[in-house]
Amino acid sequence: MVDLRIGDESLLNTRFHYMARNTIDYWMVADSKKLSEAEVVHSIASAPVTEQTTFQLYLHIPYCAQKCSFCAFSGGNTLDFADAREYIAFLIKQLDKILQITPAYGQKRIRSVHIGGGSPDLVRGQIGKLLSHVRGLDGIDDNTEIAIECAPSTTKPDFLDELIAHKVTKLSFGVQSINPQIRANVRLPRSMRKVEELCEYVAGQIPIVNADFITGLPGQTLADVEADLSYALKHPVINAVSTYLLTPGAAPSLVADVKGEKVPHVPTHKEQAVMRLHSYSTLQQAGWVRRGTNTYVDRASVDPSVLDHLPGNECIGAAHYDTFLIAAGAQAIGSAPGVRFENTVDINHWKAAIGNGEFGFNLRKSALHHQKDMSLWTFPLFYQGLKKDRLHAMIEDGDIDASQLSTLQDLIDEALVIESDEDYRLSILGEVFMGHIVRLLKKEEGQKVIDEYIHEGFKIGEAIHSGVINSDNTANNRQNVTERI
């Protein structure tokens, strides 16, 4: 199966002829042998803590009211959210178990806690138990960002009351598009009524109210994107926007829907590039500042004490080799220096493992790998950029090869990366092609892993389209389906 609507035309006068086909997991490494739990535990426990070490938490709540075709995680999430109380108890248990072996815990402050899904709002008031536990962890302080996701159509007051009571910093929810037909194409409610009710409820109660939008959706035009941006910029409550590129390689179910003509075709790559550039330029012209991978914040309406402490890690990955990203919950992915660990995807298998006193790791997908060049290829994903002293340290340690340095210089020459006296950052044109740039800055073997991941996504989409895989049961999570294609 070939990429959707790919062409030979240069996009925005760059080297690129198509948009990036992956924006999810650039930290992947080549498949290795199945590890033992003891090996993963030992690697986490022995990971070095340095002056550069940062510490973050990602907590996954895998409940959904439906499986959305555009979502890269929907296949691993469950529609059975009746056992929310039990799940939260297991989540806390796994988190504490991993923290007990994490050397950074107790030594470093926790910069951020991201609670994602799925739709965490489906646990309703039980979220208070998790937030209360998080607030009591060693390393949490007044400057720790606590961000949480929700789905407007299913969010209830008891959930929001707990967020407000526990002083959550940032609430994010998916709008994707305000066009009713486009929303219907990706299995979202046509009406925006629930979005407005949610915003009205949290107005003035949560510092950052973030709306997610997507460009490249089936049937979408530039006029639709302009309408989405206008809606957000004029909104009295929304003060942050995350604008994501729809990548079909990460959403096999949508690939199948487009191929089967169940929905209109996606925009051309040229149209998508213009949508990305228009999104970033519009937000910048409005005075909003980049504070995340794809996120812009209205600095005029957010207290500087909050804005200045946003790590901007909604891409849910480590910014550099020294990062500890401790992940708890079914299918959550975490890392520490020298180890990348995935948790078991199937929620029942995960609960059984935690109940048996195990860590709940997916040992087939976890890997021991020292990605010491990480700061080079992750900097496009983080608004802070890459400091020159960090680059020089990696060069001196032999972590970066000549090809990577040559690529960096090429990107500067092509105005995709801006070099200052202190650091390297993406230009606005670089933001349009962010996914490509991350891939290009990796070593050859790292590029190959990403390419295989993308190919796998299209292969799954073909299998769904041909009926080999039932998309109602699997949707977009590779960990559940790759052994069947």
C-alpha positions in Angstrom: 0.0 0.0 0.0 1.5 3.3 -1.0 1.3 6.6 0.9 -1.8 8.7 0.5 -1.7 11.3 -2.2 2.1 11.5 -2.4 3.6 13.7 -5.2 6.9 14.8 -6.6 6.4 18.5 -6.1 8.7 20.3 -3.7 6.8 21.5 -0.6 7.3 25.2 0.2 10.6 25.1 -1.8 12.2 22.6 0.5 13.9 19.2 0.0 10.7 17.5 1.1 8.1 16.1 -1.3 5.7 14.7 1.2 4.7 15.4 4.8 6.1 13.3 7.7 4.2 10.1 8.2 5.0 9.6 11.9 4.7 12.0 14.9 4.4 9.4 17.7 7.4 7.5 18.9 10.8 8.6 17.7 12.4 6.9 20.7 11.8 3.4 19.3 14.8 1.1 18.9 15.3 -2.0 16.9 13.6 -5.2 18.2 15.9 -7.1 20.5 15.7 -10.3 22.4 12.9 -10.7 24.9 14.2 -9.3 28.2 13.6 -10.6 31.6 11.9 -8.5 34.2 15.1 -8.6 36.3 17.1 -7.1 33.4 14.7 -4.2 33.0 14.5 -3.5 36.8 18.3 -3.6 37.1 18.7 -1.2 34.2 16.2 1.3 35.7 17.7 0.9 39.2 21.3 1.4 38.0 20.6 4.4 35.6 22.9 7.3 36.4 21.7 10.5 38.1 23.7 13.5 36.9 23.5 17.3 37.1 21.6 17.2 33.8 19.0 14.7 35.0 15.4 15.7 34.7 12.4 13.8 36.1 8.9 13.4 34.7 5.9 11.1 35.1 3.5 9.8 32.5 0.3 8.1 33.8 -1.9 6.4 31.3 -5.6 5.8 31.7 -6.7 3.5 28.8 -10.4 4.1 28.7 -12.3 5.4 25.7 -16.0 6.0 24.9 -15.3 4.9 21.3 -12.4 4.1 19.0 -11.4 7.1 17.0 -9.9 6.4 13.6 -7.3 9.2 13.8 -5.9 8.1 17.1 -2.6 6.2 17.3 -3.5 4.7 20.7 -7.1 3.6 20.3 -6.4 0.0 19.7 -4.8 -0.5 23.1 -7.5 1.4 24.9 -10.7 -0.3 26.2 -14.3 0.7 26.1 -15.0 -1.1 29.4 -14.5 1.7 32.0 -16.8 0.2 34.7 -13.8 -0.8 36.8 -12.3 2.7 37.1 -11.8 2.4 40.9 -9.9 -0.8 40.6 -7.8 0.5 37.7 -6.7 3.6 39.6 -5.6 1.5 42.6 -3.5 -0.7 40.3 -2.1 2.4 38.6 -1.0 3.8 41.9 0.5 0.5 42.9 2.6 0.2 39.7 3.7 3.8 40.0 5.0 3.3 43.5 6.6 0.0 42.6 8.6 1.7 39.8 9.5 4.8 41.8 10.9 2.5 44.5 13.6 1.4 42.1 14.1 4.8 40.4 17.3 6.4 41.6 16.2 9.9 40.6 13.2 9.7 42.9 14.0 11.6 46.1 17.0 13.2 44.5 15.3 15.3 41.8 12.2 17.4 41.6 9.4 16.1 39.4 9.1 18.7 36.6 5.9 17.4 35.1 3.1 14.9 35.4 1.1 14.1 32.3 -2.1 12.0 32.7 -3.2 10.8 29.3 -5.3 8.3 27.6 -7.7 7.3 26.3 -10.1 9.7 28.1 -9.0 10.0 31.7 -12.4 11.7 32.4 -14.1 8.3 32.2 -12.8 7.4 35.7 -15.0 10.3 36.9 -14.3 11.3 40.5 -11.8 8.5 41.0 -9.2 10.8 39.4 -9.1 12.6 42.8 -7.4 9.6 44.4 -4.7 9.6 41.7 -4.2 13.3 41.9 -4.0 13.3 45.7 -1.4 10.5 45.5 0.6 12.5 42.9 0.5 15.6 45.0 2.0 13.7 47.9 5.0 12.3 46.0 8.5 13.3 46.9 9.7 15.9 44.4 6.3 17.5 43.6 6.3 21.2 44.2 4.3 24.3 43.3 6.1 24.6 40.0 5.4 21.0 38.8 3.2 21.0 35.8 0.3 18.6 36.2 -1.4 18.2 32.8 -4.4 16.0 32.1 -6.5 15.1 29.1 -10.2 14.7 28.7 -12.9 14.2 26.0 -15.6 16.9 26.1 -18.4 14.6 25.2 -17.9 12.4 28.2 -16.5 14.8 30.8 -18.7 15.2 33.9 -18.6 17.8 36.8 -17.3 15.4 39.4 -14.1 14.8 37.3 -13.6 18.6 36.7 -14.2 19.3 40.4 -11.3 17.1 41.4 -9.0 18.7 38.8 -9.8 22.1 40.2 -9.4 21.0 43.9 -6.0 19.5 43.2 -4.8 22.5 41.3 -4.2 20.9 37.9 -2.1 23.2 35.7 -3.3 22.3 32.3 -6.4 20.6 30.8 -6.3 19.4 27.2 -9.1 18.2 25.1 -9.6 17.3 21.5 -11.6 19.5 19.2 -9.7 18.4 16.0 -12.0 20.6 13.8 -15.1 22.7 14.3 -16.5 21.6 10.9 -19.4 19.3 11.7 -18.9 17.1 8.7 -15.2 16.7 9.2 -15.9 15.8 12.9 -18.3 13.1 11.7 -15.7 11.8 9.2 -13.4 10.9 12.1 -16.2 9.6 14.4 -16.5 12.7 16.6 -19.8 14.3 17.6 -20.9 16.9 15.1 -22.0 19.4 17.8 -19.5 21.6 19.7 -22.0 22.1 22.6 -20.0 19.8 25.0 -16.8 21.8 24.3 -18.5 25.0 25.2 -20.0 23.5 28.4 -16.6 22.2 29.4 -14.9 25.6 28.8 -17.6 27.4 30.8 -17.2 25.1 33.7 -13.4 25.5 34.1 -13.1 29.1 33.2 -10.8 30.8 35.6 -10.3 27.6 37.6 -7.5 25.9 35.6 -4.6 28.1 34.4 -4.2 26.6 30.9 -7.1 25.3 28.8 -5.7 23.7 25.7 -7.6 22.7 22.6 -6.2 20.1 20.2 -6.7 20.5 16.5 -5.5 18.4 13.6 -4.6 19.4 10.0 -4.8 16.9 7.2 -8.2 15.4 8.1 -10.4 13.8 5.5 -12.3 16.5 3.5 -10.4 19.4 5.2 -9.5 22.6 3.4 -7.4 25.6 4.3 -10.6 27.6 5.0 -11.5 24.9 7.6 -8.1 25.4 9.3 -8.5 29.2 9.3 -11.9 28.8 10.9 -10.5 26.5 13.6 -7.8 29.0 14.4 -10.2 31.9 14.5 -12.4 30.0 16.9 -9.6 29.3 19.3 -8.0 32.7 19.1 -11.3 34.5 19.8 -12.4 32.0 22.5 -12.8 33.6 26.0 -11.5 30.5 27.8 -9.1 28.6 25.5 -5.6 30.0 25.9 -3.5 27.2 24.3 -3.7 25.4 21.1 -2.0 22.1 20.1 -2.1 21.7 16.3 -1.1 18.2 15.1 -0.4 16.9 11.7 -2.5 13.8 10.9 -0.1 11.1 10.0 -1.7 8.1 8.3 1.3 5.9 9.1 0.3 6.2 12.8 -3.5 5.7 12.2 -4.1 2.5 10.2 -7.8 2.6 10.7 -8.1 6.0 9.0 -5.9 4.6 6.1 -8.4 1.9 5.7 -11.4 4.3 5.8 -9.8 6.5 3.1 -8.8 3.6 0.9 -12.3 2.1 1.3 -13.9 5.5 0.4 -15.8 5.5 3.7 -14.6 9.1 4.2 -13.4 11.8 1.8 -9.8 11.8 0.8 -7.2 13.6 2.9 -5.7 16.9 1.5 -2.7 16.7 -0.7 0.8 17.0 0.8 1.1 20.5 -0.6 -2.2 21.5 0.9 -1.1 20.0 4.3 2.2 21.9 4.2 0.3 25.1 3.7 -2.0 24.2 6.5 0.9 23.7 8.9 2.6 26.9 7.9 -0.6 28.9 8.1 -1.3 27.4 11.6 2.1 28.4 13.1 2.2 31.8 11.4 -1.3 32.7 12.6 -0.6 31.7 16.2 2.7 33.6 16.1 1.2 36.7 14.6 -1.4 36.7 17.4 1.4 36.8 20.0 1.1 33.2 21.1 4.4 31.5 22.0 5.5 27.9 21.4 5.5 26.0 24.7 5.3 22.4 23.5 6.0 20.1 20.6 3.0 21.4 18.7 1.6 23.7 21.3 1.2 27.5 21.4 0.1 29.4 24.5 -1.4 32.9 24.8 1.2 34.5 27.0 -1.2 37.5 27.6 -3.6 35.3 29.5 -1.4 32.9 31.3 0.5 33.9 34.5 4.2 34.1 33.8 4.9 31.9 36.9 2.9 29.1 35.1 4.2 29.8 31.6 7.8 29.8 32.6 7.6 26.3 34.1 6.0 24.5 31.2 8.4 21.7 30.1 6.3 21.3 26.9 6.4 17.5 26.8 3.0 16.6 25.3 4.9 14.4 22.8 5.5 12.1 25.9 9.2 11.3 25.4 12.5 12.1 26.9 14.2 15.3 25.8 17.7 14.0 26.4 19.6 10.9 27.5 19.7 11.9 31.2 15.9 12.1 31.5 13.9 9.8 33.7 10.4 9.4 32.3 8.6 7.1 34.6 5.5 5.7 33.0 2.7 3.8 34.8 -0.5 2.3 33.4 -1.4 -0.2 30.8 0.5 0.5 27.4 2.4 3.5 28.9 6.0 3.9 27.6 8.8 5.2 29.9 12.5 5.5 29.8 15.6 6.0 31.9 19.2 6.4 30.8 20.0 3.1 29.0 16.6 1.6 29.1 13.2 2.0 27.3 10.3 0.2 28.9 6.8 -0.4 27.7 4.0 -1.6 29.9 1.7 -4.5 28.9 -1.0 -3.3 26.5 -3.9 -5.6 27.4 -5.5 -4.1 30.5 -6.5 -7.4 31.9 -3.0 -8.9 31.5 -1.6 -5.7 32.9 -3.8 -5.9 36.0 -3.0 -9.5 36.5 0.7 -8.8 36.5 0.4 -5.9 39.0 -1.9 -8.0 41.1 0.8 -10.8 41.2 3.4 -8.3 42.4 5.1 -8.0 39.0 6.1 -4.7 37.3 3.7 -5.1 34.4 6.3 -4.6 31.7 5.9 -5.7 28.1 9.2 -7.5 28.0 9.1 -8.2 24.3 8.8 -4.5 23.5 11.2 -3.1 26.2 14.8 -2.6 25.2 18.2 -1.8 26.8 19.8 0.8 24.6 21.9 3.9 25.3 20.6 6.6 23.0 23.3 9.1 24.0 22.7 11.2 20.9 19.1 11.8 21.9 19.4 15.6 22.5 20.4 16.1 18.9 17.4 14.5 17.3 14.8 15.4 19.9 15.4 19.1 19.9 12.9 19.8 17.1 10.2 18.3 19.4 11.0 20.7 22.3 10.6 24.4 22.2 13.8 24.9 24.3 16.0 23.9 21.4 19.4 22.4 21.6 22.1 24.2 23.6 25.5 24.4 22.0 27.3 23.2 25.0 25.3 20.0 25.1 26.0 19.4 21.4 29.7 19.9 22.0 29.7 17.5 25.0 28.1 14.8 22.8 30.7 15.4 20.1 33.5 15.1 22.6 32.1 11.9 23.9 31.8 10.4 20.4 28.0 10.1 20.6 27.4 11.9 17.3 28.8 10.8 13.9 30.0 13.0 11.1 26.8 12.3 9.1 24.6 13.7 11.8 26.7 16.9 12.0 26.6 17.3 8.3 22.8 16.9 8.3 22.5 19.6 11.0 24.6 22.0 8.9 22.5 21.3 5.9 19.3 22.0 7.8 20.8 25.3 8.9 21.8 26.2 5.3 18.2 25.4 4.2 16.7 27.7 6.8 14.9 24.8 8.6 17.0 25.2 11.7 18.1 28.5 13.2 21.6 28.8 14.8 22.2 31.4 17.5 25.2 32.0 19.7 23.8 29.7 22.3 21.5 27.2 20.7 19.8 25.6 17.7 16.0 25.9 17.2 13.5 25.1 14.5 12.5 27.9 12.2 8.8 28.2 11.5 9.5 26.3 8.2 11.3 23.7 10.3 8.2 23.3 12.4 6.2 22.4 9.3 8.6 19.5 8.6 9.4 18.6 12.2 8.9 14.9 11.9 11.2 14.7 8.9 13.9 16.7 10.7 13.8 14.4 13.8 14.3 11.4 11.5 17.1 13.0 9.5 19.1 13.8 12.6 19.1 10.2 13.8 21.8 7.7 12.9 21.1 5.4 10.0 19.9 2.5 12.1 17.5 4.9 13.9 16.1 6.1 10.6 15.5 2.5 9.6 13.4 1.8 12.7 11.2 4.8 12.0 10.8 3.7 8.4 9.8 0.2 9.4 7.3 1.6 11.9 5.7 3.7 9.2 5.6 0.8 6.7 4.0 -1.4 9.4 1.2 1.2 9.9 0.3 1.2 6.3 0.5 -2.6 6.2 -2.0 -2.8 9.1 -4.2 -0.3 7.3 -4.2 -2.6 4.2 -5.1 -5.5 6.4 -8.0 -3.7 8.0 -9.3 -2.6 4.6 -9.0 -6.2 3.2 -10.8 -7.6 6.3 -7.8 -9.6 7.7 -8.1 -7.4 10.8 -11.3 -6.2 12.4 -10.8 -2.5 13.0 -13.6 -2.5 15.6 -11.4 -4.7 17.8 -7.9 -3.5 17.0 -8.0 0.0 15.6 -4.5 1.6 15.6 -2.4 -0.1 18.2 0.4 -2.1 16.7 1.2 -4.0 19.8 -2.1 -5.8 19.5 -2.0 -6.6 15.8 1.5 -7.0 14.4 1.7 -10.7 14.9 -1.4 -11.2 12.8 -0.4 -9.4 9.6 
